[in-house]
Amino acid sequence: MSTTFLRGPALKDPGSGLLDRSRPGAGPGLHAPWPAGSASRVWLDAAFIPLLMLGASLLFRGIGFTVAVIDTDEGLYLVQAREWLRGGWPLVAVWDMHPIGAPALYAAAIGLFGESIATIRMLGIACVAAAGWALYGLGRAGGLARPVAAAAGVLYIAHTVLLFGLASNTEVLFAPFVVASLAIGLRAAIRALEDGRAPGWGELAGMGLLMGVAFCIKPVVTPEGCLAFALLTFPALWRRLLPVPRFLGMAAAYAGLVLTPMASFALAYLAQGDLAEFLDGSLLAPIRYAEARLSLPEAAQRVQVALMVLLWPMLLAGLALARWGLRRGRGGRLARIALLWFACGSLAIIGPGFFYPHYFLIWMPPMALLAAMGAWRLAGLVRPRHGMAVFVALVALVAAEAWRQEATVRVGRGHGIWTPDPVAEVAKAVRARIHPGDPIFVANYHPVIYAMARAAAPTRFVFPAHLTGGFTQVADIDTNEELRRVLATKPKLVVVDRGWWWQLRPSAAAILTEALARDFVLDGTVAEERGPVELWRPR
């Protein structure tokens, strides 16, 4: 960010310039009208800010283009999307334990830009940039000055590279919809408190449909969806601007709107006779997944790691809460709402029960909002004429530190930078041994190999953890029997990662070992950092 763009009032005190004081009442939000003669401000919000967020997203997340796999989940969504574009719907042609929102976005991106890893990385970049823009709008709706709101978006974008966030995973995909919904709710809340105006049905419709898309990607957004509705209606209800019957009607309408995308997909599956598969993958499987949870010490360890990774933005967020958390006015109100948002995000993280690193991406929008406020607080402690430069430098330093953490890991491993990417090498070796469309079986390696090698899958259960790993209860089938059936078809190649052999459950390992010895011969290996990846062909 340039200091020219951020030039504003001198920081006469630690809170000076934090809030937009250009007009009384609620600060301008995502859709608020600007005063006359403010064309440059309109251009700033409508053109420069989205370009800034897109540029920041490309800058910080560009290192993700160096490798084919950042998180194994991406490969599953990619295979689902590929089959969908060929006529085989998700959960029917390729099974998963999530709703179909993620493969729907993947399919849309692939349909527009072609099937490639670059397309999937650009999807993540676009979603992160959109979420950063929405966070800027939320900050403006909350009354923040442009520099602080823009810093919140940039800090969010920078920290999405951590905790496997470079992958185009569900938490990255639903973030723009969640943040935009909360921005609408916050804008309505402040308008009710400061201008005495009740929320409208148009706002409810937009917020409900946005949250419905997010819910269709992953239902863990439920706590944040409840917060969005509370922001939209509770202040107006408290101020008696919203009659109770209308509030109840809005609650019912909001629930219906949130469920509309999911219900629409359910009707589509019903029309083709596959409703049972849709309900199993979208609703029942996530419940089965959540029944097996980490122990308290394991969960505490993963939370501690996430807190250590996010140390600097967390410290800045703490400064913001210390400065504004108990104060009256816009700053205090926004700080407390961000803290409540963080708490709702924590419920979303806790819900599934496994605390994988990418779950903690849900923390990042409220954390970035508070961190930007904390950076402004810290910059306000220096001489007023230097405050803005210190603020810009502090935001840039914290953002760069997040990128440095991830880039150090990527450069240290060297894949796709100093050495060939092993996943790409495995895909290349598989592709050289088969014809396009031939079936292969990826026993315990990345399912993206099906797509990169242009191979067919011999089973609906292409995610190894569901078929040969430790999450077989999620699939709700006899996975040993399915594994025997797949191996009996003698696919053109069986891909086995010896470095991940320990991830196979004992019964699956025994079945695979017996079948390989009896019906297959080792045709080649590809070096991986954990050990060799073996390619077995039928005898």
Helices and strands as residue ranges (DSSP letters): H 3-6, H 39-43, I 44-48, H 49-61, G 62-66, H 73-85, H 101-113, H 117-141, H 146-159, H 170-195, H 201-217, G 219-221, H 222-238, H 244-271, H 275-279, I 280-284, H 285-291, H 296-309, H 311-324, H 329-350, G 357-363, H 364-379, G 384-386, H 387-413, H 422-433, E 440-442, H 448-452, H 464-467, H 472-475, H 479-488, E 493-497, G 498-503, H 506-519, E 520-527, E 532-538
